[in-house]
Structures are given as C-alpha cells and as structure tokens.
Amino acid sequence: MKQIIIVLLAVIVLILGYNLYSNYQRFHSPGSDYVSNQKIDLNYYDATTLQNYYQAIEDANSYVRMAWANDDVDVRNPEDDDDDTKAVVSGYTKKLGIIKLYEEKLVQSAKMKSEGLNDKDVIAFEESGYKAKDYNEFIKRKFLMETFKSNPEKYSLKIGDFSSFVYELQKILVKKGYNIPVDALFKQTTIEALGAFEQKNGLFPDGKLDAVTLDYLLR
C-alpha cells in the first residue's frame, strides 16, 4: 500500500512538473515573443519612431506574460470565449496594432532606401498620405516631376507633342475626372482639360504645363 501511495505521489509530482515546465516553455521559448522585423530601416530619419517601435514590442510581450500570470489567458491562442477573455485579447490586439503602425513605416523606409531613395523622399512619401500599396504610384509621380524639371522647356508641351509623358499626364487628368482620350497626343482636348484643372485650383488657366500646375496635378 505504501509503495502504491509513493508511486501515485511520484506520478502527481511528474504531472505537476510537466505542466509547470510546459507553461514555462510556452512563454520563454525562442518563438514565444514578438520580435522586431529584420527588414526595418535602422537609420530611420526619426529616431523616436525606432524607439517607440521597440518599446511597443516590449509592452506587447510583457502584456502576454501578465495576461497569463494574472488572468490565466494566452492572448495569442485563447481557450475560452467569455467577455473577460475577449477584453484581455482585445488589449493585446491593440498593442499589436501599434507595433504594425510603426513597423510599416520602418519597413517602407528601408525598401525605399534600397532602391536609391533618401530620407527626403521617405518624408515626402509619408507626408503625402501614401500607403505601402501606393508606393509604385508615388515613384511614378516622382519620376514625372524629375523628368519635367530636367528639361522644363521640352516638357511644357505644345500641340502635336506625342510621348509617354503626355500619356501619363492624360491618365492623371482622367483620374481627376476629366473625360479625355488617353492617346499620348497633346491636342486641344488635353489643353482644355488642363486649363479647367488650373482654373478649378486657382491657377492661371492657360492650359500650359509648368512646374506649379504639375505639382498640383501630382498631389
């Protein structure tokens, strides 16, 4: 009888020990914490954003452990669906949202710099309100402005000009609501649409393309 009791106690101790070890591993294993993205810009122009990003990660990881210790809830994979559990999980979701907000900026900045852009371009991209999905559009419009500035006389355009520059200009005008052909040919319909755009935006409505008009078109 005594041996049976000893065996039972040993089994209980092993079960308890295994559960404790499993829980420890659950929150201390290499894959348990949210880790910073390896593709972020470590030289981001605003050091505060980097600092806030790392702090947000620490807050989220601490929250995971506190939720388990205090509420017995694994916010990453909750077992229950009661209101208390939902509230705790919601708190974690908000913290993840903050991380992703910073992370998107930092990853986008790294991508831009890898393609030869600089901090000034990154700032322009962010201030323009573009999102990561709009990056290609931003690059195209930046190229149009730089192309114009490289030879303003050539790209001011005149009747009969036929080029990819005119084609892109027409596409922009169409997106802004002007019903014109997109045929890469600078003709009267395009001039009239350009003049209407200038008038609508308080510019001199001469239907000619200059740096100011192009700047407004690219906004």
N, CA, C and O of each residue as an XYZ file, in Angstrom:
876
protein
N       0.830     -1.210      0.000
C       0.000      0.000      0.000
C       0.864      1.261      0.000
O       0.600      2.230     -0.711
N       1.904      1.203      0.825
C       2.808      2.345      0.931
C       3.486      2.613     -0.405
O       3.658      3.763     -0.810
N       3.865      1.542     -1.079
C       4.536      1.697     -2.380
C       3.585      2.307     -3.415
O       4.000      3.121     -4.241
N       2.324      1.914     -3.367
C       1.329      2.450     -4.293
C       1.172      3.951     -4.090
O       1.100      4.723     -5.046
N       1.120      4.350     -2.800
C       0.981      5.783     -2.484
C       2.185      6.565     -3.003
O       2.048      7.655     -3.558
N       3.377      5.974     -2.806
C       4.608      6.640     -3.271
C       4.591      6.794     -4.786
O       4.979      7.835     -5.315
N       4.140      5.751     -5.479
C       4.066      5.798     -6.940
C       3.069      6.861     -7.397
O       3.338      7.616     -8.332
N       1.904      6.912     -6.722
C       0.896      7.900     -7.065
C       1.413      9.320     -6.860
O       1.194     10.210     -7.682
N       2.114      9.504     -5.722
C       2.690     10.828     -5.448
C       3.722     11.209     -6.500
O       3.788     12.354     -6.946
N       4.527     10.219     -6.889
C       5.544     10.470     -7.920
C       4.891     10.868     -9.242
O       5.357     11.771     -9.936
N       3.805     10.175     -9.572
C       3.088     10.481    -10.810
C       2.508     11.894    -10.757
O       2.590     12.652    -11.723
N       1.917     12.232     -9.603
C       1.341     13.573     -9.442
C       2.411     14.650     -9.580
O       2.212     15.663    -10.252
N       3.556     14.411     -8.927
C       4.668     15.364     -8.998
C       5.144     15.523    -10.435
O       5.419     16.634    -10.886
N       5.240     14.404    -11.151
C       5.671     14.452    -12.550
C       4.686     15.234    -13.412
O       5.083     16.013    -14.279
N       3.386     15.015    -13.159
C       2.365     15.727    -13.929
C       2.429     17.225    -13.665
O       2.385     18.040    -14.587
N       2.535     17.572    -12.365
C       2.632     18.984    -11.999
C       3.892     19.616    -12.576
O       3.874     20.734    -13.092
N       4.979     18.871    -12.475
C       6.248     19.371    -13.000
C       6.205     19.576    -14.503
O       6.723     20.557    -15.036
N       5.569     18.615    -15.172
C       5.453     18.728    -16.632
C       4.603     19.933    -17.020
O       4.934     20.653    -17.962
N       3.504     20.153    -16.291
C       2.640     21.307    -16.582
C       3.365     22.623    -16.359
O       3.252     23.561    -17.149
N       4.123     22.670    -15.248
C       4.897     23.883    -14.975
C       5.943     24.124    -16.056
O       6.144     25.252    -16.507
N       6.607     23.041    -16.463
C       7.632     23.159    -17.492
C       7.005     23.588    -18.821
O       7.557     24.430    -19.529
N       5.855     23.006    -19.155
C       5.173     23.339    -20.407
C       4.785     24.803    -20.439
O       4.957     25.491    -21.446
N       4.247     25.276    -19.291
C       3.851     26.683    -19.229
C       5.060     27.605    -19.320
O       5.012     28.663    -19.947
N       6.161     27.171    -18.667
C       7.381     27.976    -18.737
C       7.869     28.059    -20.188
O       8.195     29.136    -20.688
N       7.911     26.906    -20.848
C       8.352     26.870    -22.232
C       7.424     27.670    -23.141
O       7.848     28.275    -24.125
N       6.161     27.651    -22.779
C       5.157     28.346    -23.588
C       5.452     29.834    -23.686
O       5.193     30.463    -24.711
N       5.997     30.390    -22.610
C       6.240     31.832    -22.580
C       7.720     32.201    -22.505
O       8.058     33.375    -22.351
N       8.598     31.216    -22.613
C      10.029     31.513    -22.601
C      10.778     30.831    -23.748
O      12.005     30.896    -23.817
N      10.050     30.191    -24.630
C      10.700     29.552    -25.766
C      11.109     30.624    -26.766
O      10.570     31.731    -26.743
N      12.067     30.304    -27.655
C      12.544     31.300    -28.627
C      11.433     31.881    -29.508
O      11.563     33.007    -29.990
N      10.350     31.141    -29.725
C       9.299     31.626    -30.604
C       8.132     32.269    -29.904
O       7.129     32.584    -30.546
N       8.232     32.476    -28.588
C       7.079     32.979    -27.839
C       6.919     34.494    -27.934
O       5.794     34.992    -27.906
N       8.008     35.227    -28.045
C       7.953     36.686    -28.070
C       7.777     37.223    -29.492
O       8.203     36.605    -30.467
N       7.143     38.378    -29.579
C       7.121     39.110    -30.843
C       8.512     39.715    -31.014
O       9.011     40.391    -30.115
N       9.131     39.476    -32.153
C      10.478     40.003    -32.390
C      10.429     41.062    -33.484
O       9.546     41.041    -34.341
N      11.363     41.968    -33.449
C      11.378     43.054    -34.432
C      11.634     42.508    -35.830
O      12.366     41.536    -36.017
N      11.016     43.154    -36.796
C      11.175     42.772    -38.198
C      12.610     43.069    -38.652
O      13.149     44.142    -38.380
N      13.213     42.106    -39.341
C      14.595     42.274    -39.776
C      14.741     43.201    -40.980
O      15.858     43.536    -41.376
N      13.612     43.618    -41.563
C      13.664     44.440    -42.773
C      13.417     45.924    -42.494
O      13.201     46.700    -43.424
N      13.448     46.321    -41.215
C      13.191     47.727    -40.901
C      14.431     48.586    -41.178
O      15.549     48.079    -41.267
N      14.207     49.878    -41.310
C      15.284     50.837    -41.525
C      15.870     51.224    -40.166
O      15.244     51.950    -39.394
N      17.056     50.741    -39.888
C      17.701     51.033    -38.606
C      18.261     52.454    -38.557
O      18.680     52.929    -37.502
N      18.264     53.125    -39.708
C      18.731     54.516    -39.781
C      17.586     55.449    -40.157
O      17.783     56.457    -40.835
N      16.399     55.099    -39.710
C      15.215     55.910    -39.999
C      15.432     57.339    -39.521
O      16.032     57.570    -38.471
N      14.932     58.306    -40.314
C      15.229     59.716    -40.047
C      14.741     60.193    -38.676
O      15.310     61.120    -38.099
N      13.691     59.560    -38.161
C      13.149     59.947    -36.852
C      13.477     58.860    -35.833
O      12.810     57.827    -35.781
N      14.503     59.096    -35.029
C      14.950     58.086    -34.065
C      13.871     57.752    -33.042
O      13.844     56.644    -32.506
N      12.981     58.706    -32.771
C      11.904     58.468    -31.799
C      10.977     57.347    -32.266
O      10.480     56.564    -31.456
N      10.750     57.278    -33.571
C       9.898     56.219    -34.115
C      10.506     54.848    -33.864
O       9.804     53.908    -33.495
N      11.808     54.740    -34.064
C      12.502     53.473    -33.773
C      12.373     53.109    -32.300
O      12.081     51.965    -31.952
N      12.593     54.096    -31.446
C      12.492     53.865    -30.009
C      11.081     53.424    -29.627
O      10.908     52.493    -28.839
N      10.094     54.083    -30.178
C       8.700     53.731    -29.882
C       8.350     52.338    -30.392
O       7.570     51.616    -29.770
N       8.930     51.973    -31.522
C       8.687     50.644    -32.097
C       9.189     49.548    -31.150
O       8.468     48.598    -30.843
N      10.428     49.697    -30.697
C      10.994     48.698    -29.784
C      10.243     48.666    -28.449
O      10.053     47.602    -27.859
N       9.820     49.841    -27.983
C       9.072     49.908    -26.728
C       7.718     49.229    -26.879
O       7.249     48.553    -25.963
N       7.095     49.410    -28.035
C       5.800     48.773    -28.284
C       5.921     47.255    -28.275
O       5.024     46.560    -27.798
N       7.022     46.745    -28.797
C       7.259     45.295    -28.777
C       7.424     44.795    -27.348
O       6.859     43.767    -26.973
N       8.193     45.519    -26.561
C       8.379     45.134    -25.157
C       7.054     45.160    -24.409
O       6.774     44.265    -23.612
N       6.240     46.174    -24.659
C       4.932     46.276    -23.993
C       4.043     45.088    -24.352
O       3.365     44.528    -23.490
N       4.051     44.711    -25.621
C       3.211     43.597    -26.069
C       3.666     42.279    -25.447
O       2.840     41.481    -25.005
N       4.973     42.054    -25.412
C       5.481     40.810    -24.842
C       5.222     40.735    -23.334
O       4.905     39.671    -22.802
N       5.361     41.866    -22.659
C       5.062     41.902    -21.223
C       3.580     41.644    -20.981
O       3.204     40.973    -20.020
N       2.750     42.181    -21.855
C       1.297     42.005    -21.725
C       0.921     40.532    -21.846
O       0.058     40.048    -21.115
N       1.566     39.821    -22.764
C       1.294     38.389    -22.948
C       1.548     37.632    -21.650
O       0.736     36.808    -21.229
N       2.674     37.918    -21.028
C       3.024     37.202    -19.790
C       2.111     37.605    -18.633
O       1.705     36.763    -17.832
N       1.792     38.903    -18.553
C       0.921     39.359    -17.475
C      -0.487     38.778    -17.614
O      -1.121     38.432    -16.616
N      -0.970     38.674    -18.840
C      -2.303     38.105    -19.071
C      -2.345     36.648    -18.635
O      -3.351     36.174    -18.107
N      -1.243     35.948    -18.862
C      -1.192     34.542    -18.455
C      -1.080     34.416    -16.931
O      -1.751     33.588    -16.315
N      -0.229     35.243    -16.340
C       0.013     35.152    -14.900
C      -1.199     35.615    -14.089
O      -1.552     34.991    -13.089
N      -1.825     36.691    -14.512
C      -2.916     37.283    -13.734
C      -4.302     36.764    -14.102
O      -5.174     36.624    -13.245
N      -4.493     36.476    -15.413
C      -5.833     36.101    -15.877
C      -5.921     34.678    -16.410
O      -6.997     34.207    -16.776
N      -4.771     33.994    -16.450
C      -4.742     32.632    -16.969
C      -5.249     32.586    -18.410
O      -5.963     31.660    -18.794
N      -4.874     33.601    -19.210
C      -5.306     33.683    -20.598
C      -4.081     33.797    -21.508
O      -3.231     34.669    -21.325
N      -4.010     32.902    -22.483
C      -2.986     33.019    -23.511
C      -3.603     33.846    -24.637
O      -4.374     33.327    -25.444
N      -3.264     35.119    -24.688
C      -3.911     36.029    -25.632
C      -3.617     35.679    -27.089
O      -4.343     36.101    -27.989
N      -2.562     34.914    -27.320
C      -2.222     34.538    -28.692
C      -3.082     33.388    -29.189
O      -3.314     33.244    -30.389
N      -3.552     32.576    -28.258
C      -4.385     31.427    -28.620
C      -5.339     31.108    -27.463
O      -5.184     30.083    -26.799
N      -6.331     31.988    -27.219
C      -7.216     31.823    -26.060
C      -8.075     30.556    -26.158
O      -8.536     30.176    -27.234
N      -8.268     29.930    -25.021
C      -9.062     28.701    -24.988
C     -10.538     28.995    -24.731
O     -11.402     28.207    -25.115
N     -10.833     30.133    -24.079
C     -12.221     30.482    -23.752
C     -12.708     31.626    -24.643
O     -11.942     32.273    -25.356
N     -14.040     31.841    -24.560
C     -14.643     32.889    -25.382
C     -15.547     33.800    -24.544
O     -16.483     34.409    -25.062
N     -15.252     33.883    -23.243
C     -16.081     34.709    -22.380
C     -15.671     36.177    -22.500
O     -14.663     36.501    -23.129
N     -16.458     37.053    -21.893
C     -16.224     38.503    -22.019
C     -14.879     38.931    -21.452
O     -14.199     39.782    -22.025
N     -14.496     38.336    -20.316
C     -13.218     38.703    -19.700
C     -12.050     38.347    -20.623
O     -11.107     39.122    -20.782
N     -12.135     37.170    -21.222
C     -11.075     36.743    -22.139
C     -11.028     37.649    -23.356
O      -9.949     38.032    -23.808
N     -12.197     37.993    -23.889
C     -12.251     38.880    -25.053
C     -11.629     40.240    -24.748
O     -10.946     40.825    -25.589
N     -11.873     40.731    -23.546
C     -11.329     42.035    -23.160
C      -9.804     41.997    -23.104
O      -9.129     42.926    -23.547
N      -9.268     40.897    -22.547
C      -7.815     40.755    -22.440
C      -7.195     40.617    -23.830
O      -6.172     41.232    -24.128
N      -7.827     39.803    -24.674
C      -7.322     39.607    -26.038
C      -7.390     40.915    -26.825
O      -6.495     41.216    -27.614
N      -8.450     41.685    -26.609
C      -8.595     42.967    -27.295
C      -7.446     43.910    -26.932
O      -6.950     44.654    -27.779
N      -7.034     43.871    -25.679
C      -5.910     44.697    -25.251
C      -4.641     44.343    -25.988
O      -3.859     45.215    -26.365
N      -4.446     43.047    -26.189
C      -3.253     42.583    -26.915
C      -3.331     42.992    -28.390
O      -2.331     43.402    -28.980
N      -4.512     42.879    -28.973
C      -4.696     43.245    -30.377
C      -4.349     44.711    -30.602
O      -3.729     45.053    -31.609
N      -4.740     45.573    -29.680
C      -4.427     46.998    -29.798
C      -2.923     47.228    -29.745
O      -2.390     48.074    -30.463
N      -2.247     46.474    -28.894
C      -0.792     46.625    -28.791
C      -0.103     46.157    -30.072
O       0.885     46.747    -30.509
N      -0.637     45.088    -30.668
C      -0.095     44.627    -31.942
C      -0.309     45.675    -33.033
O       0.544     45.868    -33.899
N      -1.463     46.348    -32.980
C      -1.760     47.384    -33.960
C      -0.746     48.513    -33.903
O      -0.341     49.044    -34.938
N      -0.337     48.879    -32.697
C       0.667     49.942    -32.537
C       1.999     49.498    -33.131
O       2.680     50.276    -33.799
N       2.363     48.247    -32.884
C       3.607     47.709    -33.447
C       3.573     47.783    -34.965
O       4.524     48.247    -35.595
N       2.468     47.320    -35.549
C       2.357     47.277    -37.004
C       2.379     48.670    -37.623
O       2.873     48.856    -38.735
N       1.843     49.639    -36.899
C       1.836     51.016    -37.385
C       3.265     51.524    -37.565
O       3.610     52.090    -38.603
N       4.085     51.314    -36.545
C       5.490     51.721    -36.637
C       6.246     50.859    -37.639
O       7.067     51.359    -38.409
N       5.967     49.579    -37.622
C       6.701     48.638    -38.468
C       6.508     48.932    -39.951
O       7.453     48.830    -40.734
N       5.287     49.298    -40.339
C       5.024     49.604    -41.745
C       5.882     50.773    -42.218
O       6.441     50.741    -43.314
N       5.981     51.802    -41.385
C       6.807     52.957    -41.742
C       8.269     52.567    -41.899
O       8.927     52.964    -42.860
N       8.771     51.786    -40.946
C      10.187     51.439    -40.931
C      10.565     50.489    -42.061
O      11.645     50.609    -42.639
N       9.689     49.554    -42.377
C       9.946     48.631    -43.485
C       9.873     49.374    -44.817
O      10.700     49.155    -45.703
N       8.879     50.256    -44.954
C       8.738     51.028    -46.187
C       9.957     51.913    -46.423
O      10.431     52.044    -47.551
N      10.456     52.515    -45.356
C      11.639     53.364    -45.464
C      12.845     52.557    -45.933
O      13.603     53.011    -46.789
N      13.022     51.373    -45.381
C      14.145     50.514    -45.782
C      14.031     50.131    -47.253
O      15.030     50.104    -47.971
N      12.812     49.835    -47.698
C      12.596     49.471    -49.098
C      12.963     50.627    -50.021
O      13.621     50.430    -51.042
N      12.536     51.824    -49.658
C      12.803     52.998    -50.487
C      14.308     53.262    -50.590
O      14.821     53.569    -51.666
N      14.995     53.141    -49.475
C      16.438     53.401    -49.486
C      17.195     52.330    -50.265
O      18.224     52.614    -50.878
N      16.688     51.107    -50.239
C      17.331     50.033    -51.007
C      17.213     50.279    -52.508
O      17.967     49.711    -53.298
N      16.258     51.134    -52.896
C      16.049     51.453    -54.305
C      16.631     52.806    -54.675
O      16.315     53.358    -55.729
N      17.492     53.343    -53.797
C      18.223     54.552    -54.121
C      17.592     55.846    -53.659
O      18.126     56.918    -53.945
N      16.462     55.787    -52.949
C      15.836     56.999    -52.449
C      16.473     57.399    -51.119
O      17.256     56.643    -50.545
N      16.133     58.591    -50.638
C      16.749     59.089    -49.408
C      15.688     59.512    -48.391
O      14.489     59.346    -48.612
N      16.164     60.062    -47.269
C      15.245     60.473    -46.196
C      14.231     61.503    -46.683
O      13.071     61.479    -46.272
N      14.668     62.403    -47.554
C      13.763     63.431    -48.079
C      12.608     62.782    -48.836
O      11.466     63.234    -48.739
N      12.901     61.733    -49.583
C      11.857     61.017    -50.322
C      10.920     60.287    -49.370
O       9.707     60.261    -49.578
N      11.489     59.696    -48.324
C      10.685     58.983    -47.329
C       9.706     59.948    -46.662
O       8.528     59.635    -46.491
N      10.207     61.118    -46.290
C       9.356     62.130    -45.650
C       8.250     62.580    -46.602
O       7.098     62.732    -46.195
N       8.604     62.793    -47.873
C       7.610     63.217    -48.866
C       6.541     62.149    -49.034
O       5.357     62.462    -49.156
N       6.959     60.892    -49.041
C       6.019     59.775    -49.185
C       5.032     59.747    -48.025
O       3.830     59.580    -48.230
N       5.536     59.909    -46.818
C       4.685     59.862    -45.626
C       3.761     61.084    -45.553
O       2.577     60.959    -45.241
N       4.310     62.247    -45.840
C       3.514     63.471    -45.737
C       2.426     63.547    -46.806
O       1.420     64.234    -46.628
N       2.634     62.841    -47.911
C       1.643     62.854    -48.986
C       0.451     61.964    -48.663
O      -0.570     62.002    -49.350
N       0.593     61.156    -47.599
C      -0.513     60.285    -47.208
C      -0.535     58.951    -47.917
O      -1.489     58.186    -47.777
N       0.516     58.660    -48.685
C       0.569     57.383    -49.381
C       0.737     56.232    -48.394
O       1.334     56.385    -47.328
N       0.198     55.078    -48.776
C       0.386     53.841    -48.028
C       1.317     52.933    -48.832
O       1.625     53.213    -49.991
N       1.754     51.861    -48.215
C       2.688     50.949    -48.875
C       2.151     50.469    -50.226
O       2.913     50.318    -51.180
N       0.849     50.231    -50.304
C       0.257     49.730    -51.547
C       0.303     50.771    -52.660
O       0.163     50.425    -53.833
N       0.499     52.047    -52.306
C       0.539     53.120    -53.296
C       1.970     53.502    -53.684
O       2.189     54.499    -54.372
N       2.927     52.713    -53.243
C       4.333     53.079    -53.426
C       4.696     53.257    -54.904
O       5.370     54.223    -55.263
N       4.260     52.345    -55.749
C       4.594     52.432    -57.172
C       4.039     53.710    -57.798
O       4.675     54.320    -58.658
N       2.851     54.104    -57.359
C       2.260     55.351    -57.859
C       3.099     56.548    -57.419
O       3.302     57.482    -58.194
N       3.579     56.525    -56.196
C       4.422     57.601    -55.689
C       5.706     57.722    -56.514
O       6.120     58.820    -56.886
N       6.331     56.563    -56.791
C       7.575     56.553    -57.563
C       7.339     57.098    -58.971
O       8.151     57.864    -59.489
N       6.234     56.705    -59.582
C       5.934     57.167    -60.940
C       5.759     58.682    -60.971
O       6.273     59.358    -61.862
N       5.032     59.204    -59.992
C       4.790     60.648    -59.972
C       6.067     61.433    -59.646
O       6.273     62.537    -60.150
N       6.905     60.857    -58.811
C       8.194     61.486    -58.524
C       9.036     61.533    -59.801
O       9.706     62.528    -60.079
N       8.994     60.453    -60.564
C       9.737     60.400    -61.820
C       9.226     61.454    -62.804
O      10.018     62.087    -63.502
N       7.908     61.643    -62.860
C       7.337     62.647    -63.753
C       7.816     64.048    -63.399
O       8.177     64.825    -64.283
N       7.823     64.371    -62.124
C       8.270     65.696    -61.695
C       9.752     65.891    -62.011
O      10.154     66.951    -62.491
N      10.566     64.864    -61.740
C      12.001     64.980    -62.002
C      12.274     65.077    -63.502
O      13.177     65.794    -63.933
N      11.480     64.346    -64.293
C      11.623     64.413    -65.749
C      11.317     65.815    -66.250
O      12.035     66.355    -67.092
N      10.244     66.399    -65.724
C       9.873     67.761    -66.128
C      10.973     68.749    -65.750
O      11.364     69.588    -66.561
N      11.465     68.649    -64.533
C      12.472     69.598    -64.058
C      13.789     69.459    -64.823
O      14.570     70.408    -64.899
N      14.031     68.281    -65.385
C      15.279     68.066    -66.117
C      15.315     68.863    -67.423
O      16.386     69.199    -67.927
N      14.111     69.163    -67.968
C      14.039     69.932    -69.212
C      12.665     70.587    -69.316
O      11.826     70.139    -70.099
N      12.422     71.653    -68.530
C      11.097     72.300    -68.499
C      10.613     72.763    -69.864
O       9.421     72.689    -70.161
N      11.526     73.235    -70.689
C      11.126     73.736    -72.000
C      10.564     72.601    -72.859
O       9.552     72.771    -73.539
N      11.219     71.458    -72.824
C      10.772     70.308    -73.615
C       9.441     69.763    -73.127
O       8.569     69.423    -73.928
N       9.284     69.680    -71.796
C       8.105     69.024    -71.237
C       6.968     69.987    -70.895
O       5.973     69.579    -70.295
N       7.106     71.262    -71.272
C       5.981     72.181    -71.110
C       4.876     71.847    -72.101
O       3.719     72.211    -71.891
N       5.227     71.158    -73.176
C       4.307     70.587    -74.169
C       3.664     71.640    -75.065
O       3.379     72.769    -74.666
N       3.459     71.202    -76.282
C       2.781     72.039    -77.288
C       1.940     71.119    -78.158
O       2.137     69.904    -78.164
N       1.003     71.705    -78.890
C       0.114     70.942    -79.758
C       0.923     70.011    -80.665
O       1.875     70.429    -81.323
N       0.526     68.763    -80.681
C       1.172     67.787    -81.560
C       2.232     66.945    -80.880
O       2.682     65.951    -81.451
N       2.653     67.321    -79.651
C       3.635     66.500    -78.940
C       3.056     65.111    -78.672
O       1.907     64.971    -78.253
N       3.860     64.109    -78.918
C       3.430     62.721    -78.745
C       4.506     61.987    -77.952
O       5.620     61.790    -78.437
N       4.159     61.576    -76.710
C       5.166     60.933    -75.863
C       4.518     60.213    -74.695
O       3.329     60.375    -74.420
N       5.331     59.411    -74.013
C       4.849     58.714    -72.813
C       4.550     59.710    -71.705
O       3.708     59.452    -70.844
N       5.244     60.861    -71.723
C       4.993     61.903    -70.717
C       3.567     62.436    -70.861
O       2.866     62.620    -69.866
N       3.140     62.681    -72.099
C       1.771     63.140    -72.360
C       0.771     62.070    -71.924
O      -0.273     62.370    -71.346
N       1.115     60.821    -72.213
C       0.246     59.691    -71.851
C      -0.010     59.659    -70.348
O      -1.152     59.506    -69.914
N       1.044     59.802    -69.558
C       0.899     59.785    -68.100
C       0.119     60.998    -67.613
O      -0.686     60.898    -66.687
N       0.360     62.141    -68.239
C      -0.375     63.360    -67.889
C      -1.875     63.170    -68.136
O      -2.699     63.565    -67.310
N      -2.218     62.571    -69.263
C      -3.630     62.330    -69.585
C      -4.270     61.363    -68.596
O      -5.425     61.543    -68.210
N      -3.538     60.351    -68.190
C      -4.058     59.386    -67.214
C      -4.388     60.079    -65.894
O      -5.403     59.780    -65.264
N      -3.527     61.003    -65.483
C      -3.758     61.734    -64.238
C      -5.015     62.599    -64.363
O      -5.834     62.643    -63.445
N      -5.163     63.279    -65.488
C      -6.339     64.123    -65.708
C      -7.627     63.301    -65.710
O      -8.650     63.738    -65.183
N      -7.571     62.118    -66.299
C      -8.742     61.234    -66.307
C      -9.096     60.816    -64.881
O     -10.271     60.797    -64.515
N      -8.086     60.479    -64.075
C      -8.330     60.095    -62.682
C      -8.961     61.231    -61.891
O      -9.677     61.005    -60.915
N      -8.684     62.455    -62.327
C      -9.237     63.619    -61.630
C     -10.598     64.035    -62.195
O     -11.146     65.072    -61.824
N     -11.129     63.212    -63.094
C     -12.497     63.422    -63.550
C     -12.678     64.059    -64.916
O     -13.801     64.393    -65.292
N     -11.597     64.235    -65.669
C     -11.700     64.870    -66.983
C     -11.802     63.811    -68.077
O     -10.956     62.923    -68.182
N     -12.835     63.919    -68.875
C     -13.122     62.926    -69.906
C     -12.371     63.260    -71.189
O     -12.876     63.976    -72.054
N     -11.152     62.728    -71.296
C     -10.326     62.988    -72.484
C      -9.716     61.675    -72.966
O      -9.611     60.722    -72.194
N      -9.315     61.618    -74.234
C      -8.645     60.412    -74.740
C      -7.268     60.249    -74.096
O      -6.562     61.231    -73.866
N      -6.901     59.030    -73.815
C      -5.550     58.745    -73.309
C      -4.788     58.112    -74.472
O      -4.714     56.890    -74.597
N      -4.222     58.980    -75.323
C      -3.592     58.508    -76.559
C      -2.160     59.013    -76.729
O      -1.554     58.821    -77.784
N      -1.618     59.657    -75.693
C      -0.237     60.169    -75.707
C      -0.033     61.353    -76.653
O       1.098     61.782    -76.877
N      -1.117     61.877    -77.201
C      -1.026     63.013    -78.126
C      -1.554     64.275    -77.457
O      -2.705     64.318    -77.022
N      -0.720     65.291    -77.375
C      -1.105     66.548    -76.744
C      -1.866     67.398    -77.765
O      -1.281     67.997    -78.668
N      -3.180     67.430    -77.591
C      -4.024     68.170    -78.523
C      -5.007     69.039    -77.753
O      -4.898     69.171    -76.534
N      -5.969     69.632    -78.458
C      -6.843     70.626    -77.867
C      -7.637     70.096    -76.669
O      -7.817     70.811    -75.684
N      -8.111     68.853    -76.745
C      -8.904     68.302    -75.629
C      -8.087     68.236    -74.342
O      -8.602     68.499    -73.256
N      -6.822     67.884    -74.474
C      -5.943     67.810    -73.294
C      -5.662     69.209    -72.760
O      -5.646     69.428    -71.548
N      -5.440     70.157    -73.674
C      -5.195     71.543    -73.251
C      -6.405     72.086    -72.484
O      -6.249     72.729    -71.446
N      -7.608     71.825    -73.000
C      -8.822     72.316    -72.349
C      -9.002     71.686    -70.961
O      -9.401     72.363    -70.013
N      -8.709     70.403    -70.853
C      -8.816     69.732    -69.551
C      -7.794     70.296    -68.575
O      -8.091     70.493    -67.397
N      -6.601     70.553    -69.068
C      -5.549     71.121    -68.229
C      -5.932     72.516    -67.761
O      -5.715     72.872    -66.603
N      -6.506     73.308    -68.674
C      -6.952     74.654    -68.315
C      -8.068     74.624    -67.287
O      -8.092     75.442    -66.367
N      -9.002     73.676    -67.440
C     -10.104     73.545    -66.485
C      -9.580     73.151    -65.111
O     -10.073     73.622    -64.085
N      -8.572     72.280    -65.104
C      -7.958     71.880    -63.825
C      -7.290     73.081    -63.167
O      -7.428     73.285    -61.961
N      -6.575     73.867    -63.942
C      -5.896     75.045    -63.394
C      -6.902     76.024    -62.809
O      -6.706     76.546    -61.711
N      -7.971     76.269    -63.541
C      -8.984     77.197    -63.056
C      -9.624     76.697    -61.761
O      -9.856     77.479    -60.838
N      -9.903     75.417    -61.694
C     -10.527     74.818    -60.516
C      -9.636     74.964    -59.286
O     -10.126     75.080    -58.163
N      -8.325     74.956    -59.509
C      -7.384     75.005    -58.390
C      -6.763     76.384    -58.176
O      -5.763     76.520    -57.471
N      -7.360     77.398    -58.785
C      -6.899     78.762    -58.552
C      -5.601     79.111    -59.245
O      -4.918     80.050    -58.838
N      -5.242     78.369    -60.293
C      -4.022     78.638    -61.044
C      -4.369     79.411    -62.311
O      -5.538     79.513    -62.685
N      -3.350     79.953    -62.968
C      -3.592     80.679    -64.216
C      -4.030     79.672    -65.280
O      -3.256     78.786    -65.644
N      -5.266     79.797    -65.785
C      -5.839     78.767    -66.665
C      -5.439     78.914    -68.130
O      -6.282     79.201    -68.981
N      -4.154     78.716    -68.425
C      -3.692     78.867    -69.809
C      -3.563     77.520    -70.522
O      -3.225     77.474    -71.705
N      -3.833     76.424    -69.807
C      -3.744     75.114    -70.444
C      -2.333     74.666    -70.734
O      -2.119     73.699    -71.465
N      -1.358     75.372    -70.160
C       0.042     75.010    -70.366
C       0.589     74.313    -69.109
O       0.185     74.600    -67.982
N       1.493     73.419    -69.348
C       2.072     72.684    -68.225
C       3.323     73.385    -67.727
O       4.279     73.577    -68.479
N       3.312     73.768    -66.455
C       4.514     74.307    -65.827
C       4.714     73.584    -64.500
O       3.924     72.709    -64.144
N       5.759     73.941    -63.772
C       6.096     73.232    -62.533
C       4.979     73.328    -61.498
O       4.708     72.362    -60.784
N       4.332     74.489    -61.415
C       3.265     74.682    -60.426
C       2.064     73.798    -60.754
O       1.529     73.108    -59.886
N       1.642     73.831    -62.041
C       0.496     73.020    -62.454
C       0.779     71.533    -62.248
O      -0.079     70.794    -61.764
N       1.985     71.099    -62.617
C       2.334     69.686    -62.455
C       2.344     69.300    -60.980
O       1.916     68.207    -60.610
N       2.833     70.203    -60.150
C       2.842     69.928    -58.704
C       1.432     69.696    -58.190
O       1.199     68.774    -57.408
N       0.497     70.520    -58.619
C      -0.895     70.359    -58.199
C      -1.494     69.062    -58.755
O      -2.251     68.376    -58.068
N      -1.152     68.739    -59.988
C      -1.655     67.510    -60.593
C      -1.180     66.265    -59.842
O      -1.904     65.274    -59.741
N       0.025     66.330    -59.327
C       0.622     65.150    -58.677
C       0.237     65.018    -57.201
O       0.656     64.069    -56.538
N      -0.539     65.939    -56.691
C      -0.934     65.862    -55.282
C      -2.010     64.807    -55.082
O      -2.468     64.598    -53.959
